[in-house]
Amino acid sequence: MARFIQYLKDTRGELKHVSWPTQKQTTIFTILVIVLSLIVALYLGVLDYILTGVLNRVI
């Protein structure tokens, strides 16, 4: 049990050294992830549509 309590104390001390992002940075990164996810989904959807059409013509 003493090891666990020491672990929690050490973890808390390490978290004080973490450089947390600002709210503005978090918002920008969240929007960036959403936009990039949509772009990749659109790209893969178009690629799937094209390759499905090609495969249907071959078969």
N, C-alpha and C positions, 0 to 999 in steps of 0.2 A: 504494500500500500504506500510505503514511503517513496518508492521509486515513481509511482504514478503521480503523487503530489509534486515531486521534484520535476517530473516531466512537464506538468502543467505550468509550473513556475518558469521553467526554461522556455517553454513555448510562448508564454505571455511576454517574457523579456525579448524574445526574437521578434515578435510582432510589433514591438515599439520601433524596431529598425526598418520596418517595411515602408517604402515610399508609395503611399496610396495615391491613385489618380484623383484628380479633381472631378467635380460633378460635370464640368464642361467637357473634360477629356472622356469621361465615361459615356456621355451622351453622343459625342462625335464618333467614338469607337463603336457604339451600339448601332448607330445609323449606318456606319461604314460596313459592318458585318451584315446587316439586313440588305443593303444595296448589292453588295457582292454576292450574297446568297441568291438574290433574285436574278442577277446577271448569269450566274452559273446555271441556275435552274432553267432559264430561258435558253441558254446555249445548248444544254443537254436535251431539252425538249425539242428544239429545232433539229438537232443532230439525229435524235431518235426518229423524228418524223421523216426526215430525208432518207435515212438508212432503211426504215421500214418500207418506204415507197420503192426504193431500189430493190430490196429483197423480194417484194411482191411482184415486181416486173420480171425478175430473174426466174422465179418459181412459176 
